[in-house]
Amino acid sequence: MRGQIVMVTCMRFGFGFVLVMAIFALCLLFAGCAGETKLPSGQNASSPPPVAPSAQAPSYPIDSKVSTTLERTVIPVPVPSSSPKLPPEAVSNFSQYGYGKWEYGAGLGFEKRLDLMPSAYNGSSVASAARLLNFFTMTDIHITDKESPAEMVYYGYKWGIISGYSPAMLYSTHMLDAAVQTANALHKKTPFDFGISLGDDINSGQYNELRWFIDVFDGKGINPDSGVKDDPVPGPLNDYQDEYKSAGLDKSIPWYQTLGNHDHFWAGMFPPDAYVKNAMTGNASLDMGNVFSPGLLGLQGRGFYMGAVNGSTPYGDIIGAGPVGNFSSAPTTPADPGRRFIPRNEWMNEFFNTTSSPAGHGFSQDGVATGFASYSFEPNQNMPIKVIVLDDTQKDDDPNGYAYGRGALDQARYDWLVKELDAGQAEGKLMIISAHIPIGIGKVDSPLGWTSISYISDAKLIDKLHEYPNFILWVSGHRHLNTVTALKSPDASRPELGFWEVETASLREFPQQFRTFEIVRNSDSTISIFATDVDPAVKEGSPAALSRSYAIAAHQIFNDEKTHMPSGAYNVELVKQLAPEMQAKIKNYGTPTGN
């Protein structure tokens, strides 16, 4: 979620509440563009029906060299000390002053982590025996309708909040297309059993954003424009607004979906009220106050026009943003009904409108009817592994403890989870949980952590998970970081009760990576989880290459803190002890690795 701009991003920068308020005060000094600003009008022909898939090659093929960060990494080149400090919207000046440049660096090997194992264990003579499962995770692409009058552009470029504005948002569908093509290429080398999105597919709960996301996975034609048809650079396939053919995920790879807070809350923060919903499909720029402080008015505050990207300009110029007092009337942008907000159940139902498999991508029609977005599946019927997909986002009707972007479970979801874990343990299956928001990463009610109104705290949830020796891995997104946490057994005599948590970085913000997970059985009947970061194989001069450059420039301008720099990647082998009965069961499973 990381676009949960609440105090979320502020936390990411290390801001506390006092500093948030200080920033707010300083923001009042920023001057906006005086007078009424209107985006160009023209043919009202955006948001067309999805284009049917075809055998046509993708418009933007990836680089011929496809690798993971084991072989090479992407390293940002530091901005020259002689360069001026540029604002994030000065996109046309990035290249001149050395922003957004990168080079390839050496690959990163696996760090072997034995945190969950007995202290005397070193595994020096242990070898991989058989592959049990191979899958990938992608998360937090935040497909963004940059021309919408109801995004949070002003907060981003004036208040220093990268999740509100980054020039990489011009190319969000293009980067997803490149990531999908990269996964396809890796699949040809070592087949994936499945792929899964960990949530925050979209930025502000808009219908057109979700269709773009699904259509990229389906390999359809993509029109990344909205409002009116723009062509900043005349001609086809030469700017961020041009229609193009996406590649689509290899049809032999089933893919599944996890719900994120941005997928069903406006800006990942609030259930939108009538005012915000009307702004989404209207033409007047959203007038909003400081939504980042619990001491203010949330969605009821006013005072700043959020602005939009001018889709007719080559670099996506920002217009119509600033303090309300700087304008004689509300700035406008061409309206688009395709920007309508979709609530949780409609969001889930849209995954049945797909040409890839499985239908619904994990969701059921019963779940759609009730808005219950948790489910489980078994990737391979001949392998005792179960994946539990858990909706751990807040509900629309939660008491407003200030913003809705934190982790939470109500009793229904908790009871369902316990039932799934009980069944998996009784049936002798290894278990993985996929959930958007991680656990054990901060204090209660911290911006990126869990809310105090949850039926169960994440600390108590961790205690419960420690009761299941077959539970091996929790995967999540939300914080836009490549982070690994060992959640050790509370009983030193039973190391099999520990489990791993692995977070995957955002595809929108640097380092723009996804992860592969290979689970293997070792010669001593332990298992290893090999988690590998992957940089999409962008081709020089392509829109995805521009996305990378702009994401790196935004990282440099916002001083966006990341782990494992300079590449942001972290490749690990995570060793896990199994209970004796599970060790005996899996001895006959898996494809021999030959190692």
C-alpha positions as CSV (number, residue, x, y, z in Angstrom):
1,M,0.0,0.0,0.0
2,R,2.5,2.7,0.3
3,G,0.2,4.9,-1.5
4,Q,-1.9,4.9,1.6
5,I,-0.8,8.4,1.8
6,V,-2.2,8.8,5.2
7,M,0.7,9.2,7.6
8,V,1.8,6.1,5.8
9,T,4.2,7.8,3.5
10,C,5.2,10.1,6.3
11,M,6.2,7.1,8.4
12,R,8.2,5.8,5.5
13,F,10.2,9.0,5.6
14,G,10.4,8.8,9.4
15,F,8.0,11.6,10.0
16,G,6.0,11.6,13.2
17,F,2.8,13.4,13.8
18,V,4.4,16.7,14.8
19,L,6.5,16.8,11.6
20,V,3.4,16.0,9.5
21,M,1.7,19.0,11.0
22,A,4.8,21.1,10.4
23,I,4.8,20.0,6.8
24,F,1.2,21.0,6.5
25,A,2.0,24.4,7.8
26,L,4.8,24.9,5.4
27,C,2.7,23.8,2.5
28,L,0.4,26.7,3.1
29,L,3.3,28.9,1.8
30,F,3.5,27.2,-1.5
31,A,2.0,29.2,-4.4
32,G,-0.2,27.5,-7.0
33,C,-1.1,28.6,-10.5
34,A,-3.4,31.5,-10.3
35,G,-6.6,31.7,-12.3
36,E,-8.7,29.0,-13.9
37,T,-6.8,26.2,-15.7
38,K,-8.5,23.9,-18.1
39,L,-7.1,20.9,-19.9
40,P,-7.7,20.9,-23.6
41,S,-11.1,19.6,-24.8
42,G,-11.6,17.4,-27.7
43,Q,-13.1,14.1,-28.8
44,N,-14.7,12.4,-25.9
45,A,-13.5,9.0,-26.8
46,S,-11.6,7.6,-23.9
47,S,-12.2,4.5,-21.8
48,P,-13.3,2.3,-24.7
49,P,-14.5,-1.3,-24.1
50,P,-11.6,-3.8,-23.6
51,V,-10.0,-4.8,-26.9
52,A,-10.2,-8.5,-27.7
53,P,-7.0,-10.5,-27.4
54,S,-5.2,-11.5,-30.5
55,A,-2.1,-13.3,-31.7
56,Q,-0.6,-10.0,-32.5
57,A,2.9,-9.5,-30.9
58,P,3.2,-7.0,-28.1
59,S,3.8,-3.4,-29.1
60,Y,6.6,-3.0,-26.6
61,P,8.7,-6.2,-26.4
62,I,11.2,-6.5,-23.6
63,D,15.0,-6.7,-23.8
64,S,16.4,-10.0,-25.3
65,K,18.5,-10.5,-22.1
66,V,16.2,-11.7,-19.3
67,S,17.8,-12.4,-15.9
68,T,17.2,-12.1,-12.2
69,T,19.1,-10.1,-9.7
70,L,21.2,-13.2,-9.2
71,E,22.9,-12.4,-12.5
72,R,22.8,-8.6,-12.5
73,T,21.3,-5.6,-10.7
74,V,20.0,-2.2,-11.6
75,I,22.1,0.5,-9.9
76,P,21.0,4.2,-9.8
77,V,23.8,6.6,-10.9
78,P,24.1,9.4,-8.3
79,V,23.0,12.8,-9.4
80,P,26.0,15.0,-10.1
81,S,26.8,17.3,-7.1
82,S,26.8,20.3,-9.5
83,S,23.2,19.7,-10.5
84,P,20.4,21.8,-9.1
85,K,17.8,20.3,-6.8
86,L,14.9,19.6,-9.1
87,P,11.2,19.3,-8.1
88,P,9.6,16.0,-9.1
89,E,7.5,17.6,-11.8
90,A,10.5,19.0,-13.7
91,V,10.5,15.8,-15.9
92,S,11.8,17.6,-19.0
93,N,15.0,18.5,-17.1
94,F,15.8,15.1,-15.6
95,S,18.2,14.0,-18.4
96,Q,20.0,17.3,-18.6
97,Y,20.9,17.3,-14.9
98,G,21.6,13.6,-14.5
99,Y,18.5,12.5,-12.7
100,G,17.1,9.0,-13.3
101,K,20.2,7.5,-14.8
102,W,21.1,3.9,-14.0
103,E,23.6,1.2,-14.9
104,Y,23.9,-2.6,-14.5
105,G,25.8,-3.9,-11.5
106,A,27.0,-7.3,-10.3
107,G,24.5,-9.9,-9.3
108,L,23.6,-10.7,-5.7
109,G,23.9,-14.3,-4.4
110,F,21.5,-15.8,-1.8
111,E,22.1,-15.0,1.8
112,K,21.4,-18.2,3.7
113,R,19.2,-17.4,6.7
114,L,19.1,-20.0,9.6
115,D,17.2,-17.7,12.0
116,L,14.5,-20.3,12.6
117,M,16.8,-23.3,13.1
118,P,18.4,-24.6,16.3
119,S,21.6,-22.8,17.2
120,A,23.8,-25.8,16.6
121,Y,22.5,-26.2,13.0
122,N,24.8,-25.0,10.2
123,G,23.5,-26.9,7.1
124,S,27.0,-26.9,5.6
125,S,26.6,-30.4,4.2
126,V,23.0,-30.1,3.1
127,A,22.0,-30.1,-0.5
128,S,18.8,-29.4,-2.4
129,A,17.0,-32.7,-3.2
130,A,13.8,-31.8,-4.9
131,R,11.7,-28.8,-6.1
132,L,8.3,-28.6,-4.5
133,L,6.9,-25.3,-5.8
134,N,7.8,-22.4,-8.0
135,F,5.8,-19.2,-8.1
136,F,6.1,-15.4,-8.4
137,T,4.6,-12.4,-6.6
138,M,3.9,-8.9,-8.0
139,T,2.5,-6.1,-5.9
140,D,1.8,-2.4,-5.6
141,I,1.9,-1.4,-9.2
142,H,-0.8,1.2,-8.4
143,I,-2.1,1.6,-12.0
144,T,-3.0,5.2,-12.0
145,D,-5.4,7.3,-14.1
146,K,-3.0,10.3,-14.0
147,E,-5.6,12.6,-15.7
148,S,-8.3,12.0,-13.1
149,P,-9.3,15.1,-11.2
150,A,-9.5,13.1,-8.0
151,E,-6.0,11.8,-7.6
152,M,-3.7,13.4,-5.0
153,V,-1.2,15.1,-7.2
154,Y,-0.8,18.2,-5.2
155,Y,0.1,16.3,-2.0
156,G,2.8,14.5,-4.0
157,Y,4.7,17.2,-5.7
158,K,4.2,20.0,-3.2
159,W,4.2,18.2,0.1
160,G,6.9,15.7,-0.7
161,I,4.7,12.6,-0.7
162,I,5.8,10.2,-3.4
163,S,2.7,8.1,-3.3
164,G,0.7,11.2,-4.3
165,Y,2.7,12.0,-7.3
166,S,5.6,10.4,-9.1
167,P,6.3,10.8,-12.8
168,A,6.5,7.0,-13.1
169,M,2.7,7.1,-12.9
170,L,2.7,8.1,-16.6
171,Y,3.9,4.6,-17.4
172,S,2.3,2.3,-14.8
173,T,0.6,0.0,-17.4
174,H,3.8,-0.2,-19.4
175,M,5.9,-1.3,-16.5
176,L,3.3,-4.0,-15.6
177,D,3.4,-5.2,-19.2
178,A,7.2,-5.5,-19.1
179,A,7.0,-7.4,-15.7
180,V,4.5,-9.8,-17.2
181,Q,6.7,-10.4,-20.2
182,T,9.7,-11.0,-17.9
183,A,7.7,-13.6,-16.0
184,N,6.9,-15.3,-19.2
185,A,10.5,-15.5,-20.2
186,L,11.5,-16.9,-16.8
187,H,8.6,-19.4,-17.1
188,K,10.3,-20.9,-20.2
189,K,13.4,-21.5,-18.2
190,T,11.8,-22.9,-15.0
191,P,8.0,-23.2,-15.2
192,F,6.0,-21.4,-12.6
193,D,3.2,-23.3,-10.8
194,F,1.3,-20.0,-10.4
195,G,1.6,-16.2,-10.0
196,I,-0.1,-14.0,-7.5
197,S,-0.7,-10.3,-7.1
198,L,-0.4,-9.1,-3.5
199,G,-2.7,-6.2,-4.0
200,D,-2.8,-2.5,-4.7
201,D,-3.3,-3.2,-8.4
202,I,-4.8,0.3,-8.7
203,N,-4.3,3.6,-7.0
204,S,-7.7,5.1,-6.2
205,G,-10.4,2.4,-6.7
206,Q,-11.4,3.6,-10.2
207,Y,-13.0,1.2,-12.7
208,N,-10.7,2.2,-15.6
209,E,-7.6,1.6,-13.5
210,L,-8.7,-2.0,-12.7
211,R,-9.6,-2.7,-16.3
212,W,-6.1,-1.7,-17.4
213,F,-4.6,-4.0,-14.8
214,I,-6.6,-7.1,-15.8
215,D,-6.3,-6.3,-19.5
216,V,-2.5,-6.2,-19.3
217,F,-2.5,-9.7,-17.7
218,D,-5.0,-10.9,-20.4
219,G,-2.9,-9.5,-23.2
220,K,-5.4,-7.1,-24.6
221,G,-5.2,-3.7,-26.3
222,I,-4.5,-1.0,-23.8
223,N,-5.6,2.6,-24.1
224,P,-3.9,4.3,-21.1
225,D,-5.7,7.6,-21.8
226,S,-8.8,9.0,-20.2
227,G,-11.1,12.0,-20.5
228,V,-10.4,12.9,-24.1
229,K,-8.0,11.2,-26.6
230,D,-4.6,12.8,-26.4
231,D,-1.5,12.4,-28.6
232,P,1.3,14.4,-27.0
233,V,3.8,13.3,-29.7
234,P,1.9,12.8,-33.0
235,G,2.1,9.3,-34.3
236,P,1.7,5.8,-32.8
237,L,3.7,4.1,-30.1
238,N,5.8,7.1,-29.2
239,D,4.3,8.6,-26.0
240,Y,2.6,7.5,-22.8
241,Q,-0.9,8.0,-24.1
242,D,-0.7,5.9,-27.2
243,E,-2.8,2.7,-27.5
244,Y,-0.7,-0.5,-27.5
245,K,-1.0,-4.2,-27.5
246,S,0.1,-5.9,-24.2
247,A,1.7,-9.3,-24.2
248,G,-0.5,-11.0,-21.5
249,L,0.7,-13.6,-19.0
250,D,1.5,-17.0,-20.5
251,K,-1.8,-18.9,-20.6
252,S,-0.2,-21.9,-18.9
253,I,0.4,-19.9,-15.8
254,P,-2.7,-19.5,-13.5
255,W,-2.7,-16.2,-11.6
256,Y,-4.4,-15.2,-8.4
257,Q,-5.3,-12.0,-6.7
258,T,-5.0,-10.5,-3.2
259,L,-7.0,-7.5,-2.1
260,G,-5.1,-4.3,-1.1
261,N,-6.3,-1.2,0.6
262,H,-5.9,0.9,-2.6
263,D,-8.0,-1.5,-4.4
264,H,-11.2,-0.6,-2.5
265,F,-10.5,2.7,-0.7
266,W,-10.0,6.1,-2.3
267,A,-6.2,6.8,-2.3
268,G,-5.9,3.7,-0.1
269,M,-7.2,5.8,2.8
270,F,-10.9,6.3,3.0
271,P,-14.2,4.9,1.7
272,P,-15.1,7.7,-0.7
273,D,-18.1,9.8,0.2
274,A,-20.5,11.2,-2.3
275,Y,-18.4,14.3,-2.8
276,V,-15.3,12.3,-3.8
277,K,-17.2,9.9,-6.0
278,N,-18.8,12.8,-7.9
279,A,-15.3,14.4,-8.3
280,M,-14.0,11.1,-9.8
281,T,-16.5,11.2,-12.7
282,G,-16.9,15.0,-12.9
283,N,-14.6,17.6,-14.4
284,A,-13.8,19.8,-11.4
285,S,-10.5,19.3,-9.6
286,L,-11.0,17.7,-6.2
287,D,-10.9,20.3,-3.4
288,M,-9.4,18.6,-0.3
289,G,-7.8,19.7,3.0
290,N,-5.1,18.0,4.9
291,V,-6.2,14.4,5.1
292,F,-3.0,13.2,6.8
293,S,-3.8,14.4,10.4
294,P,-6.3,12.9,12.8
295,G,-6.7,16.3,14.3
296,L,-8.2,17.7,11.1
297,L,-11.4,16.9,9.1
298,G,-10.4,13.9,6.8
299,L,-12.6,14.0,3.7
300,Q,-14.6,16.9,5.0
301,G,-11.6,19.3,4.9
302,R,-11.2,21.7,2.0
303,G,-8.5,24.2,0.8
304,F,-6.3,22.7,-1.9
305,Y,-7.1,21.7,-5.5
306,M,-5.5,18.3,-6.2
307,G,-4.8,19.0,-9.8
308,A,-4.1,16.5,-12.6
309,V,-1.7,15.6,-15.3
310,N,-2.2,17.3,-18.6
311,G,-2.3,14.3,-20.9
312,S,-1.7,16.4,-24.0
313,T,1.8,17.4,-22.9
314,P,4.9,15.2,-23.7
315,Y,6.1,15.1,-20.1
316,G,2.7,15.0,-18.3
317,D,2.7,18.6,-17.0
318,I,0.8,19.2,-13.8
319,I,-2.0,21.7,-14.0
320,G,-4.8,23.0,-11.8
321,A,-3.2,22.2,-8.5
322,G,-2.7,24.5,-5.5
323,P,-4.4,26.5,-2.7
324,V,-8.0,27.3,-3.6
325,G,-7.4,31.0,-3.0
326,N,-5.0,31.1,-6.0
327,F,-7.9,30.3,-8.4
328,S,-10.9,32.3,-9.5
329,S,-12.8,29.1,-10.0
330,A,-12.3,25.4,-9.8
331,P,-9.8,24.1,-12.4
332,T,-11.4,21.5,-14.8
333,T,-10.4,18.4,-16.7
334,P,-12.5,16.5,-19.2
335,A,-14.8,14.1,-17.4
336,D,-14.9,10.4,-17.9
337,P,-17.5,8.0,-16.6
338,G,-14.9,5.2,-16.7
339,R,-13.4,6.8,-13.6
340,R,-16.3,5.6,-11.4
341,F,-15.4,4.2,-8.0
342,I,-15.9,0.5,-7.6
343,P,-16.6,-0.9,-4.1
344,R,-15.1,-4.2,-2.9
345,N,-17.6,-6.6,-4.3
346,E,-17.6,-5.0,-7.7
347,W,-13.8,-5.0,-7.7
348,M,-13.8,-8.7,-7.0
349,N,-16.5,-9.4,-9.6
350,E,-14.4,-7.7,-12.3
351,F,-11.9,-10.6,-12.1
352,F,-14.5,-12.8,-13.7
353,N,-14.3,-10.6,-16.8
354,T,-11.0,-12.1,-18.0
355,T,-9.5,-14.3,-20.7
356,S,-6.8,-15.8,-18.5
357,S,-7.2,-18.5,-15.8
358,P,-8.7,-19.3,-13.4
359,A,-12.0,-17.4,-13.8
360,G,-12.3,-15.0,-10.9
361,H,-8.5,-15.5,-10.2
362,G,-9.4,-17.1,-6.9
363,F,-12.5,-15.2,-5.9
364,S,-15.9,-17.0,-5.8
365,Q,-19.3,-15.7,-6.8
366,D,-20.4,-16.4,-3.2
367,G,-17.5,-14.2,-2.0
368,V,-18.5,-11.5,-4.5
369,A,-22.1,-11.4,-3.1
370,T,-20.9,-10.9,0.4
371,G,-17.6,-9.0,-0.2
372,F,-15.6,-11.8,1.4
373,A,-12.3,-11.6,-0.4
374,S,-10.4,-14.5,1.3
375,Y,-10.0,-18.0,-0.2
376,S,-7.6,-20.9,-0.5
377,F,-6.3,-23.0,-3.3
378,E,-3.9,-25.9,-3.9
379,P,-1.4,-25.1,-6.8
380,N,-0.8,-28.7,-7.5
381,Q,-3.1,-31.5,-6.6
382,N,-0.2,-33.9,-6.4
383,M,1.8,-31.7,-3.9
384,P,0.7,-31.3,-0.3
385,I,0.9,-27.4,-0.3
386,K,-2.0,-25.1,0.3
387,V,-2.1,-21.3,-0.3
388,I,-4.4,-19.2,1.9
389,V,-5.2,-15.8,0.4
390,L,-6.3,-13.5,3.3
391,D,-8.0,-10.2,3.1
392,D,-6.3,-8.3,6.0
393,T,-7.5,-4.8,4.9
394,Q,-10.0,-2.8,6.9
395,K,-13.7,-2.8,6.2
396,D,-15.7,0.1,4.9
397,D,-17.8,0.2,8.0
398,D,-14.9,0.1,10.5
399,P,-15.1,2.8,13.2
400,N,-13.0,5.8,11.9
401,G,-9.9,5.6,13.9
402,Y,-8.4,7.9,11.3
403,A,-7.9,6.5,7.9
404,Y,-8.5,2.9,6.7
405,G,-5.1,1.8,5.3
406,R,-4.0,-0.4,8.2
407,G,-4.1,-4.2,8.7
408,A,-7.2,-5.7,10.4
409,L,-9.2,-8.9,10.7
410,D,-12.8,-9.0,11.8
411,Q,-14.1,-12.1,13.6
412,A,-15.5,-13.7,10.4
413,R,-12.2,-13.6,8.6
414,Y,-10.2,-14.7,11.7
415,D,-12.5,-17.6,12.3
416,W,-12.3,-18.6,8.6
417,L,-8.5,-18.4,8.8
418,V,-8.3,-20.6,11.8
419,K,-10.5,-23.1,10.1
420,E,-8.3,-23.1,7.0
421,L,-5.2,-23.6,9.1
422,D,-6.7,-26.4,11.2
423,A,-7.7,-28.2,8.0
424,G,-4.3,-27.8,6.4
425,Q,-2.5,-29.0,9.5
426,A,-4.8,-32.0,9.8
427,E,-4.4,-32.9,6.2
428,G,-0.6,-32.8,6.3
429,K,-0.1,-29.8,4.0
430,L,2.5,-27.1,4.0
431,M,0.8,-23.7,4.2
432,I,1.5,-20.3,2.8
433,I,-0.5,-17.1,3.5
434,S,-0.7,-14.3,1.0
435,A,-2.0,-11.0,2.5
436,H,-1.4,-7.5,1.4
437,I,-0.5,-6.0,4.8
438,P,2.5,-7.6,6.7
439,I,2.4,-8.5,10.4
440,G,4.9,-7.8,13.1
441,I,6.4,-4.7,11.5
442,G,5.4,-1.9,13.9
443,K,3.4,-0.7,16.9
444,V,-0.4,-0.9,17.0
445,D,-1.9,2.0,15.0
446,S,1.4,2.9,13.3
447,P,0.8,4.1,9.8
448,L,1.8,1.0,8.0
449,G,0.9,-1.5,10.7
450,W,-2.3,-2.9,12.2
451,T,-5.2,-1.0,13.7
452,S,-6.3,-1.3,17.3
453,I,-9.9,-1.9,16.1
454,S,-8.9,-5.2,14.6
455,Y,-10.7,-8.2,16.2
456,I,-7.3,-9.7,16.8
457,S,-4.0,-7.8,17.0
458,D,-1.2,-8.9,14.7
459,A,0.9,-9.9,17.8
460,K,-1.9,-12.3,18.9
461,L,-2.3,-13.5,15.3
462,I,1.5,-14.3,15.2
463,D,1.0,-16.3,18.5
464,K,-1.8,-18.2,16.8
465,L,0.2,-18.9,13.7
466,H,3.0,-20.3,15.9
467,E,0.6,-23.2,16.7
468,Y,0.9,-24.6,13.2
469,P,4.2,-26.4,12.4
470,N,3.1,-26.8,8.7
471,F,2.8,-23.0,8.3
472,I,6.0,-21.9,6.5
473,L,5.6,-18.5,4.9
474,W,3.6,-15.2,4.9
475,V,4.0,-13.1,1.7
476,S,2.9,-9.5,1.5
477,G,3.4,-6.1,-0.1
478,H,2.1,-2.8,1.2
479,R,5.3,-1.1,2.4
480,H,7.1,-1.2,-1.0
481,L,10.2,-2.8,0.5
482,N,12.1,-6.0,0.0
483,T,12.2,-7.2,3.6
484,V,12.5,-10.6,5.2
485,T,11.4,-11.2,8.8
486,A,12.0,-14.4,10.9
487,L,9.2,-15.1,13.3
488,K,10.8,-17.6,15.5
489,S,9.2,-20.3,17.5
490,P,8.2,-19.3,21.0
491,D,9.5,-22.8,22.1
492,A,13.2,-23.4,21.5
493,S,12.6,-27.2,21.7
494,R,10.2,-27.0,18.7
495,P,11.8,-24.9,16.0
496,E,9.3,-26.1,13.4
497,L,6.8,-23.6,14.9
498,G,8.7,-20.7,13.4
499,F,7.8,-19.2,10.0
500,W,9.1,-16.6,7.5
501,E,7.6,-13.4,6.3
502,V,8.7,-12.0,3.0
503,E,7.7,-8.6,1.6
504,T,7.9,-7.7,-2.1
505,A,8.8,-4.3,-3.4
506,S,6.5,-2.1,-5.5
507,L,6.4,-2.2,-9.3
508,R,5.7,1.5,-9.4
509,E,8.5,2.9,-7.2
510,F,12.2,2.1,-7.3
511,P,13.4,-0.6,-7.3
512,Q,10.3,-1.7,-9.3
513,Q,10.9,-5.4,-8.8
514,F,8.9,-8.6,-8.4
515,R,9.9,-11.8,-6.6
516,T,10.1,-15.5,-7.5
517,F,9.8,-18.2,-4.8
518,E,11.2,-21.6,-5.2
519,I,10.5,-24.1,-2.4
520,V,12.8,-27.1,-2.2
521,R,13.1,-30.2,-0.1
522,N,16.6,-30.6,1.3
523,S,18.7,-33.7,1.8
524,D,18.2,-33.5,5.6
525,S,14.4,-33.1,5.2
526,T,14.4,-29.4,6.0
527,I,13.0,-27.1,3.4
528,S,14.5,-24.0,1.8
529,I,12.6,-21.1,0.4
530,F,14.7,-19.3,-2.3
531,A,13.3,-15.8,-2.7
532,T,14.8,-13.9,-5.7
533,D,14.2,-10.3,-6.8
534,V,13.6,-9.6,-10.5
535,D,14.1,-6.4,-12.4
536,P,11.7,-6.3,-15.4
537,A,13.8,-6.7,-18.6
538,V,13.1,-3.2,-20.0
539,K,14.2,-2.5,-23.5
540,E,16.3,0.6,-24.1
541,G,14.0,3.5,-25.4
542,S,10.8,1.7,-24.4
543,P,8.1,3.2,-22.2
544,A,9.0,0.8,-19.4
545,A,12.6,2.1,-19.6
546,L,11.3,5.6,-19.1
547,S,9.2,4.3,-16.2
548,R,12.4,3.0,-14.6
549,S,14.2,6.3,-15.2
550,Y,11.4,8.3,-13.8
551,A,11.1,6.1,-10.7
552,I,14.8,6.4,-10.0
553,A,14.5,10.2,-10.4
554,A,11.6,10.3,-8.0
555,H,13.6,8.2,-5.6
556,Q,16.5,10.7,-5.8
557,I,14.3,13.8,-5.4
558,F,12.1,12.5,-2.6
559,N,15.0,10.9,-0.8
560,D,12.8,7.8,-0.6
561,E,14.3,5.5,1.9
562,K,14.8,1.9,0.8
563,T,16.3,-1.2,2.2
564,H,19.3,-3.1,0.6
565,M,20.6,-0.2,-1.4
566,P,22.0,0.5,-3.9
567,S,20.0,-2.0,-5.9
568,G,17.1,-2.5,-3.4
569,A,17.3,-6.2,-4.0
570,Y,17.7,-8.9,-1.4
571,N,18.0,-12.6,-2.4
572,V,17.7,-15.1,0.3
573,E,17.6,-18.8,1.1
574,L,15.3,-19.3,4.1
575,V,15.7,-22.6,5.9
576,K,12.7,-24.0,7.8
577,Q,12.5,-27.1,10.1
578,L,9.6,-29.4,9.6
579,A,7.8,-31.6,12.2
580,P,8.9,-35.3,12.0
581,E,5.6,-36.4,10.5
582,M,5.9,-33.8,7.7
583,Q,9.5,-34.7,7.1
584,A,8.4,-38.3,6.5
585,K,5.5,-37.3,4.2
586,I,7.4,-35.0,1.8
587,K,10.3,-37.5,1.2
588,N,8.5,-38.8,-1.8
589,Y,7.5,-35.5,-3.3
590,G,9.1,-33.1,-5.6
591,T,11.1,-32.9,-8.9
592,P,14.7,-33.8,-8.3
593,T,17.0,-30.8,-8.6
594,G,20.2,-32.6,-9.5
595,N,22.1,-30.4,-7.0
